[in-house]
């Protein structure tokens, strides 16, 4: 990374150039973001993963800018257009937009009205009109340019051609483009209208048949919904500022003699420039940039939700009985040992069953609990989930066995995947799905990394955003979570290992193959015997891999092997062993970290080492606590306005949060109902997997919609679901294939919820 980029990034992020330079060098050397954040704090000044990723991403953007700059200079030079002034202007451009504005007048163009006029020799007339506006007589000035051979029939035709040249010149002017672009963002409006004849077919977009709002304020989910309507051919979408203000900008810049004949010609050219060229060009830019911003918002929501889901508290290594509920085909039951290995599977008929079937199902469950020493029961939250939960609770199993309803989103995707077929080649999809439900209770992170994050259902219009940017964001958060928690080397699947710093799918597969062939790893150093796993990969991955009961006590900790010598020195100074140091807090309290500072090891790293010695291999996730829905509330019809229920947040979006209250249909807590204060960003208040208490505002059984509130004193009874957002999780995650987010409507009688939502919207 060059010095200019280092200074730019340092200024933008508010950190020192040294931090940027050191981080950039580590990235260039192949270090990963988690590795740099955890094991190179001295070099980066203890930057966190967010800052390191920002340096990485901004560096890529600046390099792309430099590459484009070089391509432009090369093009100008080859066409003998490069002057010193132009060279300086290209070098001074700080953004891609500014660079393209500088290049616009010189960009090779297809045959346009302006190029045709230039070929006819009308450019001198255009220059004359522009340079000598006060005293020029346009018709007289144009007569010498009349030429039948060149298709210029009369003076009026010559003036029209000259205006075409001026219009293109004004449209390409960097100052004009910048000022009109600013007007678009300051005063531009996005407006959607229905395509003629598509009213019936596009009914799901009805609320956008005639809708407009400022482009600078339109929420990301609403913009993405309107764009979807446009893509599907039901809506027309325009982004426009007040036209008179846009044209006034060009008149101020280029009309030097308003009211004079020459000035009138230039004025006409300015009007044509905006209406035919510049307006459409800037509209395209603003549409692209607003889409990019909307994508970034949606991706941020998705990434934040996924992080919370991946870091959900694990039950840990327990013998688990997992049930994938069902009606007609029965409930698939699997038993897993403490390592998550499938040891038994069966089918029971516990719901919509005869009394005899239910009796046999109960006997089967009791027998399996005893036979496999079951320590916890995991039940999927899909169809028949609550009924199955009530059935199991009625069996009066030992109170020490928690019965937990688990979110099964994506389990069916996993069960039909190549990963599942490889793990369980002899089992059908029902068994694989039940196994996934059980493992999610034991270790959500280890199981969910096997599933495409887009199948888990915690995103917002994920199919409409830039898929490459979405993948980068999701990969980053999965890698961050996996390395933040640490990975058990001897039990981890290759899907989990693939996200460990420095590895990837190929090396992860080789590690598993080596483990299968040679048995469990006894030390981290054994990794160097894995084919194609060299010193660099070992440096990157070793600290994040754990070996319980291995040859070296620190192999179970997050202390990197490169720092084992520091711990050995501490033990020697205290005349004890490393295991003693791990066991005895009194010994660690006698250590002076300053004594072990060196050129490569500073106090930040030493602080991390001491924390690890106190709690080696500590899992940073919260402690698992069983959760239960309210008894007797199992279906939508059981809900009534005013009920206060426990729930679990399943998805957080820009417009609110969806909460599972145990009725097979998540309810929406609109952003205006999240707290007794104005909330701009729902993620400030709630997180995915958070346990909350909600009040039922209204239930629409026909449309399967539930309006909820987390306010202390919500208005109940006259609420209407706010028409500002999707009403179901499916609508939120998949976008408007089935329904679309609705724009706000005016409050009226019986619309207390809408009135409140509108008040909050205006306040914000």
Buried (B, 14 or more C-beta within 10 A) or exposed (E): BEEEBBEBBBEEBEBEBEBBBBBBEBBEEEBBBBBBBBBBBBBBBBBEBEBBBBBBBBBEEBEEBBEBBEEBBEBBEEEEEBEEEBEEBBEEBEEEBBBBBBBBBBEEEEEBBBBBBBEBBBBEBBBBBBEEBEEBEBEEBBEEBBBEEBEBEEBEBBBBBBBBBBBBBBBBBBEBBBBBBBBBBEBBBBBBBBBEEBEEEBEBBBBBBEBBBEBBEBBBBBBBBBBBBBEBEBBBBBBBBEEEEBBBBBBEBBBBBEEBBBBBBBBBBBBBBBBBBBBEBBBEBBBEBBBEBBBBBBBBBBBBBBBBBBBBEBBBBBBBBBBBBBBEEBBBBBBBBBEBEBEEBBBBBBBEBEEEBBEBBBEBBBEBBEEBEBBBBBBBBBBBBBBBBBBBBEBEBEEEBBBBBBBBBBBBBBBEBEBBBEBBEEBEBBBBBBBBBBBBBBBBBBBBBBBEBBBBBBBBBBBBBBEEBBBBBBEBBBBBBBBBBBBBBBBBBBBBBBBBBBBBEEBBBBBBEBBEEEEEBBBBBBBEEBEEBEEEBBBBBBBBBBBEEBEBBBBBBBBBBBBBEBBBEBBEEBEBEBEBBBBBEEBBEEBEBEEBBEEEBBBBBBEBBBBBBEEBBEBEBEEBEEEEBBEEBBEBEBBEBEBEBBBBBBBBBBBBBBBBBBBBBBBBBBBBBBBEEEBEBBBEBBBBBBEBEBBBBBBEEEEBBBBBBBBEEBBBEBBBBBBBBBBBBBBBBBBBEEBBBBBBBEBEEEBBBBBBBBEBBEEE
